[in-house]
Amino acid sequence: MLKALALLTASCLAQAQSSSTTTVEEKLPSITSLHFENDLLARSDRLYTNGVRIEHFGEYGGCRSIAQALRLPDSVQHRYLCGGSLAQNMYTPSRIVPLPDQPVFPDPNDRPYGGWLHGGVLFQHIYAGRAPADASRLTLQATVGVTGPASGAAQTQRWLHRALNDLFGRTVARIPVGWEKQLPTEPTLHFSALREQPLLWSPVVDVTWSAGAMLGTVFVNASLGGTVRVGYLARPYGLAPIMPSVVRELESQQAPGEASSALRAIRDERAWEAYLYARGQVRVVARNLFLDGTLFRPSISVRKTPLVGDSEFGAAFRAGGFQFGLGMVFRSQEMADPPNPLLSGHRFTQLQLSYLH
């Protein structure tokens, strides 16, 4: 495993092309993405309140070297991508300013303030099936980071809220009070895995299932989910640009006179897509640092619910080298005993901008 991580880090930094036993005529485009999540646009300002992630990954030569070291399949239909990410997440109590007559703030029975700054490496295995419904994707990530004041979450939220108030000339975002009592600083180590595969696919609607797990000092959970897309759809997982080269390689392996009409049909691939989507996920939670408290140092903690659900609704568009997505996420209550019994859950907006090159 250490050998594989070392190879991954080298490939991300150097982006070096290494030799492969399989000749690949075309590679998947590299992707640079900005993910932004915030609850202010959802007319909320509490709990999971903000997340920013920048990531870059592509089909570099070193990625296939990692796959070979792990003894994964090596053929034109098996594609391997790797890259890195940098992210910051912040969590707040149900209220970020005290009530006029509130003697103690933040409420010790409420979710504590918490921040997480982390960076990591990503490894992805995509199978380019002949039919779109045969495609699949496995994503593995390993991150290291820090919680507490060292994460910079307090400064980020205060700066963002002041900037919004200055921009609009009025109070659209309250300045948070109580970050001084946030969870303490400690290092974090985190691993995650996510498997995705279509259940059915057509040019106008598809259904995909997913299963994942997280393990580390921050989160320990297992998840199961599904996504439905409706619109003008391209081949899943961005495989359209490489399918002509995959087809040529597969045809070269056919015996004379056995050229498949199905393979010839793959040649015509959609270059853009636009769709609406609905996504759902259920997680069985064994640990959540931002509710259970830090692992190595004493901290505030509240009792969590063992089962959490997310539902997301949105739209996405991809054309040329750009992709844009906007969605609203509704999350069930994560605290077993919320200070306000009427607080049933949370919602936040999710924005994604990607450049394919």
N, C-alpha and C positions, 0 to 999 in steps of 0.2 A: 504493500500500500504506500509506504514511504517513497519507494522508487517511482511509483506512478505519479504521486504528487510532485516530486522533484521534476519529472519530465513535463508535467503540466505547467508548472511555474516557468520553466525555461522556454516553453513554446509561447506562452503569453507575452513574455518580455522581449524575446528575440524575434518572434514570429518567423522562425526559421523553417525552411522547407527541408524535410528529410525524405530519404528514399523510401519507397513503398513497393511491396511486391505486386500491387495492383495498379495499372495505369488508369488514372482518372482524367478524362478529357475536360470536364468542367467541375467546378466546385461551387458549393452553396455560397451565396453572398455573405460577407461579414455583416454583423448587425451591431450598431451602437444605439443604445436606448436610454431614455430618461423616463423613469416611473415616478409619479407624484400622487400621493394620497393625502387628502385633507378633509376634515369634517366641517369646515367653515361654510363651504358652498352648499353643504347639506343642512345648513341652518342648525348646526350643533357645534359644540366646542368642549368635548369631554372624552374621557376614556382613551381609546386609540385615536389620537388627534392629528398626527402628521407622520408621513413617511416619505423619504426621498431616496431613490436608488439610481445610480448610473452604472451601466454594465456594457461590456463589449465582449463579443465572442465570434469566432469564425472557424472555418474548416482548414486549419493550418496543418502543415505536415507533421508537426510534433504530436498533434492529437491522435493521428493514426498510430504513431509509435506507442502512445499510452495504451491504445486498444490492443496492440500486438503484445505489449508487456502483460496485459490482463487476460490474454488469450481469448479476446472477443472475435467474432466472425470478421473476416477480411475479404470483402468483395465489393463490386461496384455499387451494390444496393445498400451496403452498410456504410453510413456516413458518420464521422466523428468530429465534433466541434468542441472547442475549449476556449476559455476566456476568464475574465475577472469582473468583480463588482465592488462598488463602494456605496454604503448606505447608512442612513441615520433614521431611527424611529423614536417617537416620543409618545408617552402615555401620561394621562393626567387623571385627577379625581373626577367625580360626577360634576362638581362645581370647581371653577378655577378662581373664583372670588368669594369671600365669605358673605353670609347674610348679615344684615345690620346688627342683629342681636346674637350672633354666633360666638360663644366664648372660646372655643378651641377650633383652630383651622390650620391645616387641613384636618378633616374628620378622620380620626384613627381607624374608624370602621369602614372607610371608603378606600377605593383603589389609591395607592400612593403614586406620587410623581415618579416617573422613571424615564431614562433615556438610554439609547443603545447606539453606539457607533461601531460599525463592523465592515470589514472587507474580506473578500474571499475569492476562491477559484471555482470554476464551473466546468463540468465535463458532460457532454451530451451525445447520446447515440440515437440516430434517426435511421429507421429502416425505410427505404424507398421502395415500397411494394408496387407491383405492376398495376394493381387497381388501387385507387385512393383509399378504399376501406381497409386495405392490407397494410397501410403505413402505420408506424408506431414511433413513439419518442420516449426515451428515458433520460432524465436530467438528474445529475448528482452534483451537490454543492458542499463545500467545506469552507467555513468562515471562522475568523478570529476577530475579537473586538473587545469593547470595554463598556461597562455601564457606569451610571453615576455622573458626577460633575465633569469627569473627563470626557464624556460623550458630547458635551457642548449643547445638549438639548435645551437647557434653560435659556441660554443666550439666543439660540435659534428661534424659539417660540416668541420670546419678548421682542426680538428684532422684527420678526415677521408681522406681529400684531401692530407694532408701532408704525411700520412701513405702510400697512394697509390703512391705518387711520390717517396717516399723512396723505396718502394717495387720494382717498375719498373725502378728506376734509371733515370727517366726523367719526364717531366711535362705531366702527363696524366689527371690531374685535377687542374684547376685553383684555387688559394687561394681566397676565396670571400672577397670583399671589401664592407663595408657599413652596416654590422650587427649592428653597433652602432645606426642606425636609425630604428631599427625594431619596430614592434608594442609593446606597453607597457605591463607591467605585470598586469594581472587581473585574478581572479578565473573563472573557467568555470564549468558549469553543463550541462549534455547532456544525452538525452534519444533517443533510436532508436528501431525500430521494423522491422522485415523482415519475410515475409511469402513466402514459396517455395513449389511447388507441381509439379510432373510430368504431362505433357499433354499426353505423350505416352512413353512407355518403351519396349525395347526388349534387348536381350543379346548383341546386337552389336550397337544399336543406341537408344538414348532417347532425349526427348525434355522437358525442365522444364521451367515454368514461375515463376516469382517472383514479389512481390510488397512490398514496404517499405516506411518508413517515419522516419525523424529525427526532433527532437525538442529540442531546448536548446539555450544557449548563443553563441554557435559556428556555428551550421548549423540548418537551418529550410528548409526542402525540402520534396518532395514526389517523389517516383521513381517507374518505371515499367520496367521489363527486362525479358530476356529469355536466356537459355543456351542450346546448342546442343552438345552432346557428341557422338563420334564415336570410336569404338574399342572393346575391350574385357571388358564388363561391369559387375559389381556386383550389388547387390540390392542397391537402393539409400540410402543415409544418413548413411551408415555404419551399416545397420540393419542385415546383413547376420549372424553375430555370435549369435544373440539371437533368430533367427527365429525357430530353433528346439524347444526351450522351449515355444515359442508362439504357435506353432503348437500343442504341447502336451496339453497345457491349452485349446485351442479351441476344440480339439478333445474330451477332457474330458467333454465338455459341449454339445456334440452331443448325440442325442438319439441313443440307440443300433441299429446298422445296417445302420446308416446314415453317416458313415465315408466318407469324401469327397476325391475324387482323386486329387482335386486341392490342398487340404491341404497336402496330402502325397507328392505331387510334390515339395512342399516348402522345404522338408527335404534336398534336394541336392542344396547346396548354394556354389557359387564360393568364393574361399578364397582370390583371388587376382584380380586386374584389371589394365588395361593399356589403355589409350585412348587419343585422340586429342579432343579439345573442342573449341568452339566459343561462346562468350558471348556478349550480348549487353544490355545496360541500358540507359534510358532517365530519367533525373531528372528535375523537376520544382523547381526552387530555389527561396526561399523568403529571405534567409539570408545566407551569407558566411562571417564569421568574418575576414577571411584573404583577403577579397576584400572590405567589408563594413567598416572594422575597428572595434576596440574594443567597447564594449557596455557601459562601465561605465567611460571610460577615453577618452579624445580627442586623435585622432590618424589620420594617413594618411588613405585615402580611395579612391577607384576607382570604376567607374560604372561597374556593373556586367551584364552578360547576364542572362535572366530569365530561359533559357532552355539550359541544358548541356547534352551531350551524351558521353558515353564510349563504346568502342568496345575492346574486349580482345580475343587473340588467343594464345593457348598454348597446353601443354601436361602434363599428370599426370600419376603416377604409384604408386600402393599400393601392398605390399606383406608382409606377416607376420605382424610385429608390426610397420612397417615404411611406410610413404607416402611422395612422393616428387612431387612437381608441379612447372612448370616454364611457364610464360606467358609474353606477351607483351601487354600493355594497350595503346590505342590511345584515347586521350581525346580532345573534341572540345574546342574551345576558350572560356574561362570563363570571359574575360574582354570585355566589350562592345566597348571600344575604346583603343585597344592595341597600344603602342607607335610605333610599327612596323606593318603596315597594312598587310605585307606579312606573319606575324606570325599567322598561321591559327589554331594552336592547340598545343598539347604536347603529348609526349609518354614517357613511363617508363617501366622498367622491374619489374616483380613480381615473387618472389621466396617463396615457402612454404615448410617447413620441419616439419613433424609431427611424434610423437612417440605414438603408441597406446599400452596401458598396462592395 
